[in-house]
């Protein structure tokens, strides 16, 4: 079942289009990583999903049911931008207020449980105005968790957390998805943390969804590869695939060959046996940051269009050997 489904979802503020015709699906139990540059529209999408902003166009369905514009589902917990807390109250009372507003049965127990899950049980009776930034972020997560939601919307949940806090939140999210079937829609700039828990990604660029792919596809795209430059690239691709049938070859625009699943020694022998003159045979590492920066348009637009296209081509070719006709 699709927990989130949007069709043509758009949002404008005055004449500025912030989100443009967004079509995405998030399935039950997924941890969906929503990635994009600052200002790409991620938080606006989150707000529309949480009922905090009304779409200009398009529709949202949650748990198979249409979501009325500006309304919120009780099955959804959200941490979007800065946590909405009452600094004059202590942590427990903040969560208790949220639990009561949701009509949670045994609100006291549910509040204590949520605070324990985020590591705030020992400071639950302290006033929030004395909390550090990281503690307030944890409290915001507790507010999202109270009531055992089926869907979590988390916007930059690692903000203000120390390394231990980052690990604890990451482990908590993973456990909720694995053991309780909670669906998580999370945005973050901390790509190495997303890489450790996300099952599927969506990349937003200037309000448009430019790519969706699984964690497995990202892993393949970011695997080390052998770069081959030679005098007969078409013949070289055939020789490499004959030598290592499981290898994935992609012939690039400049006639260089990117090969995953083969070592330089095997590649060199295969090319020599085929009579191919090699001018470069080297090992390169792919980086998840480079991949996403290309897709997000992290460089000047004039310079980033080509790398973004190459990144998409790289992911497509990695699925099954990309010979170019």
C-alpha positions in Angstrom: 0.0 0.0 0.0 1.2 3.5 -0.7 1.2 5.5 2.5 1.9 8.8 0.6 0.8 9.5 -3.0 0.8 12.9 -4.7 -0.3 13.9 -8.1 0.6 17.2 -9.7 1.3 18.7 -6.3 2.3 22.4 -6.7 2.7 25.4 -4.4 3.2 29.0 -5.2 3.8 32.0 -3.0 2.7 35.0 -5.0 4.4 34.7 -8.4 7.1 32.4 -7.2 6.5 28.7 -7.9 8.2 26.7 -5.1 6.9 23.2 -5.9 6.0 22.1 -9.4 3.8 19.2 -10.4 5.2 16.7 -7.8 4.3 13.1 -8.4 5.7 10.8 -5.8 4.8 7.6 -3.9 6.0 6.3 -0.6 5.2 2.7 0.3 4.4 1.3 3.7 7.5 0.6 5.8 9.9 2.6 3.6 12.4 5.1 4.8 12.2 7.6 2.0 15.1 10.0 1.8 14.1 13.4 0.4 17.2 15.2 -0.9 17.7 18.7 -2.4 19.5 21.9 -2.0 18.4 24.7 0.4 15.4 26.4 -1.2 14.6 23.4 -3.4 11.1 23.1 -1.8 11.6 20.2 0.6 10.2 21.9 3.6 7.2 23.2 1.6 6.4 19.6 0.5 6.7 18.5 4.1 4.3 21.2 5.2 1.7 20.3 2.6 1.9 16.6 3.6 1.5 17.6 7.3 -1.4 19.9 6.5 0.5 23.0 7.5 0.4 24.5 4.0 -2.4 24.4 1.4 -1.4 23.2 -2.1 -1.9 25.6 -5.0 -2.7 22.7 -7.3 -2.7 18.9 -7.2 -3.8 16.3 -4.7 -2.4 14.3 -1.8 -3.5 10.8 -0.7 -2.5 9.2 2.6 -3.1 5.6 3.5 -5.2 5.3 0.4 -7.6 8.2 1.3 -7.6 11.7 -0.2 -6.2 14.3 2.2 -8.3 17.5 2.3 -6.2 20.6 1.7 -4.8 22.0 4.9 -6.0 19.1 7.0 -3.8 16.7 9.0 -4.0 13.0 9.6 -3.9 11.7 13.2 -1.8 8.8 11.9 1.1 11.3 11.0 3.8 12.6 13.3 5.8 15.5 12.1 9.0 17.3 12.9 9.3 20.2 10.4 11.9 23.0 10.8 12.2 24.2 14.4 10.3 22.1 17.0 7.1 23.8 18.2 7.7 23.7 21.9 6.5 25.7 24.9 9.7 26.9 26.7 7.9 27.7 29.9 6.8 24.1 30.4 9.0 21.1 31.1 9.6 18.4 28.6 7.0 16.0 29.9 4.2 18.6 30.0 5.0 19.6 26.4 4.6 16.0 25.2 1.6 15.5 27.5 -0.2 18.5 25.8 0.4 16.9 22.4 -0.8 13.5 23.6 -4.0 15.0 25.1 -4.7 17.0 21.9 -4.5 13.8 19.9 -6.8 12.0 22.3 -4.2 9.4 23.1 -5.3 6.7 25.5 -3.2 6.7 28.6 -1.5 10.0 27.6 0.8 9.9 30.6 2.3 6.6 29.7 2.5 7.5 26.0 4.3 10.7 26.9 6.9 9.0 29.1 7.5 6.4 26.5 8.1 9.0 23.8 10.6 10.8 26.0 12.4 7.6 26.8 12.7 6.7 23.1 14.5 10.0 22.4 16.7 9.9 25.5 15.1 12.6 27.5 13.6 10.6 30.3 16.2 12.0 32.8 15.4 15.7 32.0 11.7 15.3 31.4 10.9 17.6 34.4 13.3 20.4 33.4 11.9 23.5 31.7 12.4 23.5 28.0 14.0 27.0 28.1 17.0 25.4 29.8 17.4 22.7 27.0 20.2 22.8 24.5 19.5 22.9 20.8 20.1 19.2 20.6 17.7 18.5 23.5 15.0 20.6 21.9 15.5 18.7 18.7 15.0 15.4 20.6 11.9 16.9 22.2 10.5 17.8 18.8 11.0 14.2 17.8 9.2 13.0 20.9 6.3 15.2 20.0 6.2 13.6 16.6 6.4 10.1 18.1 3.7 10.4 20.8 0.6 8.5 19.8 2.5 5.9 17.8 2.0 7.4 14.3 2.1 5.2 11.2 4.0 7.9 9.3 6.8 10.1 10.4 7.6 13.3 8.5 11.1 14.4 9.6 12.7 17.6 8.3 16.4 17.8 9.1 16.1 15.7 12.3 19.9 15.7 12.9 20.1 19.4 13.4 21.9 20.3 16.6 22.7 16.7 17.6 26.1 15.5 18.6 27.5 12.4 17.0 26.0 10.1 19.7 22.6 11.8 19.2 22.8 11.4 15.5 23.5 7.7 15.9 20.6 7.3 18.4 18.1 9.0 16.1 19.3 7.0 13.1 18.9 3.8 15.1 15.5 4.8 16.4 14.2 5.5 12.9 15.6 2.2 11.5 14.0 0.3 14.4 10.6 1.9 14.0 10.5 1.1 10.3 11.9 -2.5 10.8 10.0 -3.6 13.9 6.8 -1.5 13.8 6.3 -1.0 10.1 6.4 2.8 10.5 6.9 4.7 7.3 9.4 7.5 7.4 9.7 10.4 5.0 12.9 12.2 5.9 14.9 15.1 4.5 18.5 15.8 5.5 21.7 17.3 4.2 23.7 14.6 6.2 24.0 12.2 3.3 26.2 9.7 5.0 23.5 9.2 7.6 20.8 8.8 5.1 22.9 6.3 3.3 22.9 4.1 6.4 19.2 3.9 6.8 17.2 5.0 3.7 15.6 2.4 1.5 14.5 4.8 -1.3 15.5 8.3 -2.4 13.8 11.2 -4.2 15.8 14.2 -5.5 14.2 17.6 -5.6 15.6 20.3 -7.8 14.0 23.7 -8.1 10.7 22.3 -6.9 10.7 19.4 -9.3 11.3 15.7 -8.6 14.1 14.9 -10.9 14.9 11.3 -9.8 13.7 8.5 -7.6 15.7 5.4 -7.0 16.3 2.6 -4.5 19.1 2.3 -2.0 20.4 -0.6 -4.1 20.6 1.5 -7.2 22.5 4.2 -5.3 24.9 1.6 -4.0 25.6 0.3 -7.5 26.1 3.8 -8.9 28.5 4.6 -6.1 30.6 1.5 -6.4 34.2 1.8 -7.5 34.8 1.6 -11.2 37.5 1.1 -13.8 37.9 3.9 -16.3 39.2 2.9 -19.7 40.3 5.2 -22.5 41.4 3.5 -25.7 41.5 3.7 -29.5 38.5 1.3 -30.2 35.9 1.8 -27.5 33.1 -0.3 -29.1 35.5 -3.3 -29.5 36.7 -2.7 -25.9 33.2 -2.9 -24.5 32.6 -6.2 -26.2 36.0 -7.6 -25.0 35.3 -6.4 -21.4 31.8 -8.0 -21.2 33.1 -11.2 -22.7 35.8 -11.4 -20.1 33.5 -10.5 -17.2 29.8 -11.1 -18.1 28.7 -9.7 -14.8 30.5 -6.4 -15.3 28.4 -3.3 -16.1 29.9 -1.2 -18.9 28.8 2.4 -19.8 30.2 4.1 -22.8 30.4 7.8 -22.0 30.0 10.8 -24.2 33.7 11.3 -24.6 34.2 7.6 -25.5 35.6 6.8 -22.2 34.3 3.5 -20.7 33.2 3.2 -17.1 33.2 -0.4 -15.9 31.9 -1.8 -12.6 32.5 -5.4 -11.5 35.9 -5.9 -13.0 39.5 -5.3 -11.8 42.2 -3.6 -13.8 44.3 -6.8 -14.3 41.4 -8.7 -15.9 40.4 -5.7 -17.9 44.0 -5.1 -19.1 44.3 -8.8 -20.2 41.0 -8.7 -22.1 41.8 -5.5 -23.9 45.3 -6.7 -24.9 43.9 -10.0 -26.2 41.4 -8.1 -28.3 44.2 -5.9 -29.8 42.8 -2.7 -28.2 45.4 0.0 -27.6 44.8 1.4 -24.1 45.7 5.0 -23.2 44.2 4.9 -19.6 43.3 2.2 -17.3 42.6 3.5 -13.8 40.4 2.8 -10.7 38.1 5.5 -9.4 35.8 5.9 -6.4 32.3 7.2 -6.7 31.0 9.3 -3.8 27.4 9.6 -2.8 27.8 13.3 -2.3 29.1 13.8 -5.8 26.2 11.8 -7.2 23.5 13.8 -5.4 25.2 17.2 -5.9 25.2 16.5 -9.7 21.5 15.6 -9.6 20.6 18.5 -7.3 22.3 21.0 -9.5 25.0 21.8 -7.0 27.1 23.8 -9.4 26.3 26.7 -11.6 23.4 25.7 -13.9 25.4 26.0 -17.0 28.0 23.6 -15.6 25.7 21.2 -13.7 23.3 20.2 -16.5 25.8 17.9 -18.1 27.0 16.2 -14.9 23.4 15.7 -13.8 22.7 14.0 -17.1 25.8 11.9 -16.7 24.7 10.9 -13.2 21.3 9.7 -14.4 22.9 7.9 -17.3 25.4 6.3 -14.9 22.6 4.9 -12.7 20.6 3.7 -15.7 23.5 2.0 -17.3 24.5 0.3 -14.1 21.3 -1.8 -14.2 22.3 -3.8 -17.2 25.3 -2.9 -19.3 24.9 0.2 -21.4 26.3 -0.4 -24.8 25.9 2.6 -27.1 24.8 1.9 -30.6 
